[in-house]
Amino acid sequence: MVSSLCGSASITAKPALKPQGNALTATDIESSELSKWDPGLTERVMGWIRPIIKGYHRAEIRGLESFPPGGALVVSNHSGGLFAMDVPVFATGFYEQFGYGRPVYTLSHDIIFTGPTGEFFRRTGFIRANHENADEALRSGGVVVVFPGGDYDVYRPTLSENTIDFDGRTGYVRAALNAGVPIVPAVSIGGQESQLYLTRGMGLAKALRLDKLMRVKILPISVGFPFGLSAVLPVNMPLPTKIVMQVLEPIDITAQFGEEPDIAAVDAHVRRVMQKALDGLAKQRRLPVIG
């Protein structure tokens, strides 16, 4: 639940799916990952991690009272490097507010589904980041969390910690349009203070051919506790930084932008709304880590 890989994948743009009305075709659900979700296990996991979220990180989540019913695409910035807390903060708050009748799915990198922990992640709501899974989850009435900026965002330098930057990725807009659901922007602050992030290390990753070998385009360098300088390894522990997440008003794309919206215009609007909210949270923050 704590790895940035749990929520660092983004949806890349691709042609729209062709569902039959509001129903999925048999082909769409043939290899469904949604059936793996286990509300009982998810509730137990929320109980396990809540002391960390509420105690160690003193997390607050605001704005859930305006969350829409039915399927919704939560679009958020991503913070905290290897120990990103965005998903646990949102999930614990959402389930506490609404119960376990509506699952929270997180679009995730394929790598977390390998090895013995893969089934655990599937059962607690993590699904592979592709348009088919996003569409099925949204049409089923689920809440889908996506971080368009992915690893590019989660390892942004500390000097840019309060900047919304999706690295030009707009596939999330098409995902919401395809499923006919609103976008719910959310912003968080504090997670990027868990270490001092120096650089994404994109040049170093390219030089080591990590983009070819592992689909990894960054090799971030940070300074933290207890090992000091780290290029992912050795793994430093996150500082007990206070994390605050603000869930914003839902955006009905077709109501605001028409039946055939300009994807770039929608993306610009979403980022503008998020940046304004993040700036507001930054003004309220008095000290790093302490909050």
Secondary structure as the mmCIF struct_conf table of DSSP 4:
data_model
#
loop_
_struct_conf.conf_type_id
_struct_conf.id
_struct_conf.beg_label_comp_id
_struct_conf.beg_label_asym_id
_struct_conf.beg_label_seq_id
_struct_conf.end_label_comp_id
_struct_conf.end_label_asym_id
_struct_conf.end_label_seq_id
BEND BEND1 SER A 3 SER A 3
HELX_RH_3T_P HELX_RH_3T_P1 SER A 4 CYS A 6
TURN_TY1_P TURN_TY1_P1 GLY A 7 GLY A 7
HELX_LH_PP_P HELX_LH_PP_P1 ILE A 11 ALA A 13
HELX_LH_PP_P HELX_LH_PP_P2 PRO A 15 LEU A 17
STRN STRN1 GLN A 20 GLN A 20
TURN_TY1_P TURN_TY1_P2 GLY A 21 ASN A 22
STRN STRN2 ALA A 23 ALA A 23
HELX_LH_PP_P HELX_LH_PP_P3 LEU A 24 THR A 25
HELX_RH_AL_P HELX_RH_AL_P1 ALA A 26 ILE A 29
TURN_TY1_P TURN_TY1_P3 GLU A 30 SER A 31
BEND BEND2 GLU A 33 GLU A 33
HELX_RH_3T_P HELX_RH_3T_P2 LEU A 34 LYS A 36
HELX_RH_AL_P HELX_RH_AL_P2 PRO A 39 PRO A 51
HELX_RH_PI_P HELX_RH_PI_P1 ILE A 52 TYR A 56
BEND BEND3 HIS A 57 HIS A 57
STRN STRN3 GLU A 60 ARG A 62
HELX_RH_3T_P HELX_RH_3T_P3 LEU A 64 SER A 66
HELX_LH_PP_P HELX_LH_PP_P4 PHE A 67 PRO A 68
BEND BEND4 PRO A 69 GLY A 70
STRN STRN4 ALA A 72 SER A 76
BEND BEND5 GLY A 80 GLY A 80
HELX_RH_3T_P HELX_RH_3T_P4 GLY A 81 PHE A 83
HELX_RH_AL_P HELX_RH_AL_P3 ASP A 86 PHE A 98
BEND BEND6 TYR A 100 ARG A 102
STRN STRN5 VAL A 104 SER A 108
HELX_RH_3T_P HELX_RH_3T_P5 ASP A 110 PHE A 113
BEND BEND7 THR A 114 GLY A 115
TURN_TY1_P TURN_TY1_P4 PRO A 116 THR A 117
HELX_RH_AL_P HELX_RH_AL_P4 GLY A 118 ARG A 123
TURN_TY1_P TURN_TY1_P5 THR A 124 GLY A 125
STRN STRN6 PHE A 126 ARG A 128
BEND BEND8 ALA A 129 ASN A 130
HELX_RH_AL_P HELX_RH_AL_P5 HIS A 131 ARG A 139
TURN_TY1_P TURN_TY1_P6 SER A 140 GLY A 141
STRN STRN7 VAL A 143 VAL A 146
TURN_TY1_P TURN_TY1_P7 PRO A 148 GLY A 149
HELX_RH_AL_P HELX_RH_AL_P6 GLY A 150 VAL A 154
TURN_TY1_P TURN_TY1_P8 TYR A 155 TYR A 155
HELX_RH_3T_P HELX_RH_3T_P6 THR A 158 SER A 160
TURN_TY1_P TURN_TY1_P9 GLU A 161 ASN A 162
TURN_TY1_P TURN_TY1_P10 ASP A 167 GLY A 168
HELX_RH_AL_P HELX_RH_AL_P7 GLY A 171 ALA A 179
TURN_TY1_P TURN_TY1_P11 GLY A 180 GLY A 180
STRN STRN8 ILE A 183 ILE A 189
BEND BEND9 GLY A 190 GLY A 190
HELX_RH_3T_P HELX_RH_3T_P7 GLY A 191 GLU A 193
BEND BEND10 SER A 194 GLN A 195
STRN STRN9 LEU A 196 THR A 199
HELX_RH_AL_P HELX_RH_AL_P8 MET A 202 ALA A 207
TURN_TY1_P TURN_TY1_P12 LEU A 208 ARG A 209
HELX_RH_AL_P HELX_RH_AL_P9 LEU A 210 MET A 214
BEND BEND11 ARG A 215 ARG A 215
STRN STRN10 ILE A 221 GLY A 224
STRN STRN11 PHE A 225 PHE A 225
TURN_TY1_P TURN_TY1_P13 PRO A 226 PHE A 227
STRN STRN12 GLY A 228 SER A 230
BEND BEND12 ALA A 231 VAL A 232
BEND BEND13 PRO A 234 PRO A 234
HELX_LH_PP_P HELX_LH_PP_P5 ASN A 236 ASN A 236
STRN STRN13 MET A 237 MET A 237
HELX_LH_PP_P HELX_LH_PP_P6 PRO A 238 LEU A 239
STRN STRN14 VAL A 244 VAL A 247
STRN STRN15 ILE A 251 ILE A 251
HELX_RH_AL_P HELX_RH_AL_P10 ILE A 253 PHE A 257
BEND BEND14 GLU A 259 GLU A 260
HELX_RH_AL_P HELX_RH_AL_P11 ILE A 263 GLN A 284
BEND BEND15 LEU A 287 LEU A 287
TURN_TY1_P TURN_TY1_P14 PRO A 288 ILE A 290
#
